[in-house]
Amino acid sequence: MYGPFHHLVDSPEVARQIIASNELWGKSPRNIFQSDIPKGKAYAGPLPPDAIGIEFETEVPPDNGCVPTKPTWSAKPRRRGIECHGEYAKIKVNILKQTVID
């Protein structure tokens, strides 16, 4: 297993979707790491105590060459364990910890 990683969320609903499906979904990055390739995105290490999100591990290694503190899982080129659904990449995750506030 690879991890722990954490993914911060803007809404409790997004966290609940990840928890219910055990899947991390991601679109193409838009900011400084802009790309047209869908990617699951996270941060390396455990979920900080005051953060809202999930902590997870996965059987899928992060992309080669990604920023070490910001792992990604790209849908292209095809890799085992990463699925592409339209504009989304998704990987299976094992939730280790969660912080969701309503």
KEKE-3310 file (N, C-alpha, C; in steps of 0.2 Angstrom, whole numbers, plus 5000, padded with zeros to 4 digits):
npx = (5004:5002:5005:5003:4991:4983:4967:4960:4944:4930:4917:4906:4899:4906:4917:4909:4905:4917:4920:4909:4911:4924:4933:4944:4941:4946:4948:4956:4970:4970:4977:4993:4999:4993:4985:4979:4975:4966:4967:4969:4971:4981:4988:5004:5007:4999:4982:4981:4977:4968:4962:4949:4944:4949:4960:4970:4975:4982:4982:4988:5002:5008:5010:5025:5037:5029:5026:5034:5027:5014:5006:4999:4988:4987:4976:4980:4995:4987:4986:4988:4975:4970:4957:4948:4935:4926:4929:4936:4948:4950:4954:4954:4953:4958:4951:4958:4956:4945:4938:4924:4913:4897)
npy = (4994:5011:5027:5036:5047:5063:5071:5086:5094:5104:5104:5095:5085:5081:5074:5064:5057:5052:5043:5035:5028:5024:5029:5040:5054:5064:5079:5087:5097:5114:5126:5131:5119:5116:5105:5095:5082:5071:5069:5062:5070:5074:5076:5073:5062:5062:5067:5083:5089:5100:5100:5098:5084:5069:5055:5043:5027:5018:5006:5009:5016:5033:5045:5045:5057:5067:5081:5079:5082:5083:5072:5064:5055:5050:5048:5046:5041:5025:5016:5003:5001:5014:5022:5030:5041:5049:5066:5063:5055:5041:5032:5018:5019:5016:5022:5030:5039:5052:5069:5077:5090:5096)
npz = (5000:4997:5004:5020:5013:5010:5007:5004:5007:5000:5004:5015:5008:4997:5004:5010:4998:4994:5005:5005:4992:4992:4983:4975:4965:4951:4942:4928:4932:4936:4940:4944:4941:4928:4917:4903:4906:4916:4933:4949:4964:4979:4995:5002:5016:5033:5037:5042:5059:5061:5048:5035:5028:5021:5025:5017:5010:4996:4984:4972:4965:4966:4952:4942:4944:4949:4960:4975:4987:4983:4977:4962:4952:4937:4923:4910:4903:4901:4916:4927:4939:4938:4933:4919:4918:4907:4910:4921:4932:4942:4957:4968:4985:5002:5016:5030:5040:5044:5043:5044:5044:5047)
capx = (5000:5005:5002:4996:4990:4976:4963:4956:4937:4927:4911:4905:4896:4912:4920:4904:4905:4923:4920:4904:4913:4931:4936:4946:4940:4949:4948:4962:4972:4968:4981:5000:5001:4988:4986:4972:4975:4962:4971:4967:4976:4981:4994:5008:5006:4993:4977:4982:4972:4963:4959:4943:4945:4950:4967:4969:4981:4980:4987:4991:5008:5007:5013:5032:5039:5025:5029:5034:5022:5007:5005:4994:4986:4985:4972:4984:4994:4983:4990:4984:4972:4968:4951:4946:4928:4925:4934:4938:4952:4948:4957:4952:4956:4956:4950:4961:4954:4940:4935:4919:4909:4891)
capy = (5000:5018:5032:5039:5053:5066:5075:5091:5095:5111:5102:5088:5081:5078:5069:5058:5053:5048:5038:5030:5024:5022:5031:5047:5056:5070:5082:5090:5102:5121:5131:5131:5112:5115:5100:5092:5075:5070:5067:5062:5074:5073:5079:5067:5062:5061:5073:5088:5089:5105:5100:5095:5080:5062:5052:5037:5024:5015:5001:5012:5021:5040:5046:5046:5064:5072:5085:5074:5083:5083:5066:5063:5048:5052:5044:5045:5035:5020:5013:4998:5004:5021:5022:5036:5041:5056:5071:5061:5050:5038:5027:5015:5021:5014:5027:5029:5044:5057:5074:5080:5095:5099)
capz = (5000:4997:5009:5020:5009:5012:5002:5008:5003:5001:5007:5018:5003:4994:5008:5010:4992:4994:5010:5003:4986:4993:4977:4974:4958:4950:4935:4925:4936:4932:4942:4943:4938:4923:4912:4900:4908:4922:4939:4956:4968:4986:4998:5005:5024:5036:5037:5048:5064:5060:5041:5034:5022:5022:5025:5014:5007:4990:4980:4966:4966:4963:4946:4942:4942:4952:4965:4981:4993:4980:4973:4958:4949:4930:4919:4904:4899:4905:4921:4931:4945:4937:4928:4916:4916:4904:4912:4928:4934:4949:4960:4974:4991:5009:5021:5036:5044:5041:5047:5040:5048:5043)
cpx = (5004:5001:5005:4997:4984:4974:4959:4949:4934:4920:4910:4903:4901:4915:4915:4904:4912:4923:4915:4907:4920:4934:4938:4945:4944:4949:4955:4964:4972:4973:4988:5002:4996:4990:4979:4971:4971:4967:4968:4972:4975:4987:4997:5007:4999:4989:4979:4976:4966:4960:4953:4944:4946:4958:4966:4976:4978:4985:4990:4996:5006:5011:5021:5033:5034:5028:5028:5028:5015:5006:4999:4993:4983:4981:4975:4991:4990:4988:4985:4981:4969:4963:4950:4938:4926:4931:4937:4943:4950:4952:4953:4956:4954:4956:4953:4958:4949:4939:4930:4914:4903:4890)
cpy = (5006:5023:5032:5046:5057:5071:5080:5093:5102:5110:5095:5083:5077:5073:5063:5054:5049:5042:5033:5025:5021:5023:5038:5049:5063:5073:5085:5096:5109:5126:5130:5124:5111:5109:5098:5085:5075:5067:5067:5066:5074:5077:5073:5068:5062:5068:5077:5088:5094:5105:5096:5091:5072:5060:5045:5034:5020:5010:5004:5017:5028:5040:5047:5053:5069:5075:5080:5075:5083:5078:5066:5056:5050:5046:5042:5046:5030:5017:5008:5002:5011:5020:5029:5036:5048:5060:5069:5055:5047:5032:5024:5017:5017:5020:5025:5033:5049:5063:5078:5084:5097:5106)
cpz = (5000:5001:5015:5015:5012:5007:5005:5003:5005:5005:5010:5013:4999:4998:5009:5004:4992:4999:5008:4997:4987:4986:4977:4967:4957:4943:4933:4930:4932:4934:4940:4939:4932:4918:4909:4902:4915:4927:4945:4960:4975:4988:5002:5013:5026:5036:5043:5053:5063:5053:5041:5027:5024:5022:5022:5012:5001:4987:4974:4967:4963:4956:4947:4940:4945:4958:4972:4986:4990:4975:4968:4955:4942:4926:4912:4905:4904:4910:4925:4937:4944:4931:4925:4915:4914:4906:4919:4928:4941:4951:4966:4980:4997:5014:5028:5042:5041:5046:5042:5045:5044:5044)
residu = (MET:TYR:GLY:PRO:PHE:HIS:HIS:LEU:VAL:ASP:SER:PRO:GLU:VAL:ALA:ARG:GLN:ILE:ILE:ALA:SER:ASN:GLU:LEU:TRP:GLY:LYS:SER:PRO:ARG:ASN:ILE:PHE:GLN:SER:ASP:ILE:PRO:LYS:GLY:LYS:ALA:TYR:ALA:GLY:PRO:LEU:PRO:PRO:ASP:ALA:ILE:GLY:ILE:GLU:PHE:GLU:THR:GLU:VAL:PRO:PRO:ASP:ASN:GLY:CYS:VAL:PRO:THR:LYS:PRO:THR:TRP:SER:ALA:LYS:PRO:ARG:ARG:ARG:GLY:ILE:GLU:CYS:HIS:GLY:GLU:TYR:ALA:LYS:ILE:LYS:VAL:ASN:ILE:LEU:LYS:GLN:THR:VAL:ILE:ASP)
# end
